């Protein structure tokens, strides 16, 4: 059983989250706490497997509690985030500090009911998470990899294209990969499982530390070299041919593998539009989203990479892609950027 500690100053949220947890056959509520100081005592007494954590609480801010927790006794944490621009900034900071996942705080009864399944899934994913290098992340949350030299042969226009898929743990994995890339790269399309309201802030934070340009994707824009396009939260990202280059497509088609954006939806269109000129990367995440379409992309002649188990927060998505025969090369996270540069120049 997954033992969950619920930390929230709202009695309504504590009751809702407790109800979600107790309704799952593989979970139980270890304890509830109205503030971090109570939570500290419950961690000592109950030894939870996962913590759900609100940010704004009395006596100690949730981020300060998270920082202390990760430096002393790292545990998988799912942030309960308010759906505002400030809330998005805080949530992304929490992920930098070591939180594994986040969910948007429901605003009304309908959203409460609709979000129950997602919350349970996020708690399960967190329970499987590895917590490597968390102490280092707390000390240097904005550390950026040393720059890599540009590809020996620069991409001709938008001939080559890179597609990246990620879920749990992907926010930090993407930061590490994208921040190490030189400006001279093919267009990059990214499907990170993320709800609406967060991806614009996520893209801006990446753009501030990367040599490539990072932006939230917009329907119909040209896919240009040196730009990474982040799938808008809650929408699918796709690629299409236009003349000698590519165009970015964004749509509201039904979820694929229960996700929107979906890695499968992105990789499928990249396979069809770019074929052997495509490079695809599967990063950390729970589930099987992207495995089927990655095999299609490899069959079409594209080059496929996956993050290795040791460096993943959750190895589910790379594992499924490898098992499907979709992956040509498995590498640690720290080596993926350099390999992408080599492949872009090849």
N, C-alpha and C positions, 0 to 999 in steps of 0.2 A: 504493500500500500504506500502511496505517496502521501507523506505527512506535510500538510500545508499550514504555515503560519500566516494569518491575515493581519496586516498592519494598516489601519485606516482610522482617522478620527471621526468619520461619519458612521453612526450606528446603522443607518440605512445601507451603506455600502458594505459594512461588515456582515450584515444579515444576508444581503444579496450574494456576496462572494461565498459565504459559508454554505448557502443553499446550493450554489453551483458545484462546490467541491463535494458536498455530501451526496449529491445526486449521481456522482460518478462511481462506478463499481471498483475503481482502482485508486481512489483517493479518500482521505479523511482529514478533517480539521484538527490539527495538532493543538492550536490555540488561536485566540484573537487578541489583538492589542490595540488600544486607542492611541498610543503614541510610542515612539521609538524606545523610550526608557523602559516601558513595560515589555516591549518586544525583546529587549536585551535579556531580561530575566526569563522570558518564555523560551528563548533560544537555549539558554543554559538548562532549563528544566525539561524541555520537550524534544530537543534535537530535531527540528523540522528538516525536511528534504528540500522544500521550496518555500520562498517568502513572496507574498504579494505585498507591494509597498506603495502607498500614496506618497506624494511629495510634500504637500502643504499640511503640516501637522504641528500641534503644540509641543513645546519644551525642546524639540530638536527637529530641524529641517530634515526631510527625507533624504536629500542628497548628502548631507553631513553624516547621517546614520549609515548610508550606503558606503561612503568613503571609509568610515571607521570599520564597518563590517568586513569589507574586502581586504583591509590591511591586517585584520586580526583573525577572523574566522570566515573565509570566503564561503558563501552559499549561493545557489542559484536564485536570482531575484527577478520577478516579473513586476515591472512598474505599472501602476494604474495612473494614466496620464489624462490631463484635461485637454480637450481638443481646441486649443488656441495657439496662436503663433508663439507666445511665451511658453505655453505648455510643451510645444514641439521642441523648442530650444532646450528646455529642461530635460525632456525625455532623451534627446540625443546626448546630452551631457551625462545622463545616468548610464547610458550604454557605454560611453567612454570610460566611466568609472568602474564598470564591471557588471552592470545589470545584463541579463541574458535576453529578455524579451520585454514587450510592453503591449498594453491594450488601452484603447481610448475609454475614458470613463463614460458610461451610459448617461444620457441626459434625461430620459423619461422611461416609463414602464415598457413601451414598445422596444426601445433600444436595449433595455435590461434583458428582455426575453431573447432578442435577436443575438445578443453578444455572448450568451451563456456557453454555446458550443465553442466559440473562438477562445474564450477565456480558459476553458478546460483543455483545449489543444495546446495553448501557450504554456500552461502549467506542466503538461506532459513533456513538452519539448524541453522546458527548463530542467525537469527532473533528470533528463538524459545528458545534460550539458557538462562538458569538461570546463574547468575554470583555469586554463593555463595563463601564466604571465599576468594574473590580475593585480598582484602587488605592483609590478612595473607599470601597469596601466594607470594605477592610482597616482603614482609619483609623476609620470610623464604622459598624461592623457593625450597631448597634442604632438607627440613625437612623430616625425616624418622621416621616411626612409631616405637614404642618400640618393641623389639623382642618378639616373641611368643615362648613358649616352643614347642619342637617337639611333634608329635603325640604320644599318649600313646602306641599305637601299630604301629611300623614302617611298612610301606608298604612292602609286600613280593615281592622283585624284582620289576618288572614293572606291577604288577597285577592290581593295580588301576591306573587311569589316569584322569587328570583334563583338561577340555577344556574351554577356555574363549573367548567370542566374544565381540567386542566393536567397536564404531565408534566415532562420535563427542563427545569430552570430554574424550575419552578413554585413551589418552596418560597419563594424570594425574591420572585417576582412576586406571590404571594398575600400575603406580608407587606406589600409596598408598597401593594397595593390595599385590603386589609382594615383596615390600621392607619389609613388616611385617612378611613374611613367614620364618620359620626355614629352615635350609639346608635339613633336612630329610623330603622331600615331594615326592609324586609320580611325574612322568613326567607331565609337563604342556604344553599344546599347545595353542597358542594365535593367533587368527585372528583379527587384528586391521586394519580397513580400512585405507590403507596408500599406496601411489604410490611408484614405484620403486625409489631407490636412497636414501631413508630415513631410512629404517628399520635396516640396519646394524649399523648406528649411534645410533638409538633408543635403540637397544639391548645392545650396549656397555655402554650407559649411565645408563641403568637399572642394568647391571651387576656390575657396579662400586659401587652401593648402596645396592645391595641385598645379602643375605646370600646364596640363591640358585644361580646357574649359569644361566645366561640369554644369549642367542645367537640367531642369525638369523638361521632359520632352513635350513638344507641341505638335498637334495634328498638321501634317502636310509640309513640315519644314524639311529642307535638304539635310541629309546626313553628311556632315562635313568632317574632313580629317582634323584631328586635334581636339575633337569635342566628344564628351561622354554625355549620353542622353539617359536620364533616369526615368523609368516608367512612372507616370503620375499615380499616386496612391488610389487604389480602387478602380484602376483602368488598365486595360491591356496595352502593351507596347508591341508594335509590329514593324517590319521592314518591307519595302517594295522597291522595285526597280523603277528608275525614271531616266530615260536616255542612257548616258554612260555612267550614271551614278545611282545613288539610292535616295529614297525619301522615307521619312519617319511617319508612321501611322499610329494613331491612338484611337481606341474604340471602347465601347461599353458592351461588348459581346458577353454572353453568360460566363461565369467562372469556369475555369478548367482545373481539374483536380482540386476543386473547392477554393481556388485562388484566383484573384484578379487584383493586381497583375499576376500572370502565370508565366513561369519559365518555359513550359511547353508551348504556350501560344507564341512567345517570342522566338524560340529556337526553330519552330516549324516554319515561320515566315522567313527567317534568315537562311535556312536550308534551301527554300524555294527561290529566294531572290539572289543569293550569293553563291550557293553550292560550294565548289572547291576553293573559292576565294574567302571563305568564312573561317574564323577561328572562334571556338566556343569554350567557355570556362564554367565549370560547375563548382560553386563555393559551398561552404557550410550551410546546413539546413536540415530540417526534419521532413520526412515524407519522400515521395517519389516524383514530385513535380519536375519536369524537364528531362527525365531519363528517356522516355519514348522518342521525343523530338530530337534529342541529342544523337540517338542512334540514327535517325533519319538524316541528320546533318552529316554525321560521319560517313554514312553510305553515299551521300551526295558528293563526297570528296573533301569535306571540311576537316580541319584539324581540331581535335577535341582534347581538353585538359580537365583534370579534376584535382581539387585540393585533397591532400592526404589526411588520413584519419587522425594522426597525432596532432595536427594543427587546427583541426575543426572543433568548433564548439559542439556541434551535433553532426555526426557523419552520415546521417540518413540519405540526403539527396545525392552526394557523391557516391555513396555505397550502391544505391539503386542504379545509378548510371553505369558504374563499373560492372555490376552484375549483369546488366543488359548488353554488355559488349559495346557500349557507346563511347568509351573513353580510350584514347590512344596513349595518354601519358598522365601519370599521377605524380604530383609534386607538392612539397611543403608550401604553405602560404608565402613564406619569405622568398621563394624562388619563382613565383608565378609572374611577377612583373618583368623580370629579366627574360624569361622564356617568351613572353608576349612580344617584347622588343625584337628578339631574335626571329620569331615567326613573322612579324610584320615586315622585317627586312628581307625575308627569304622569298 
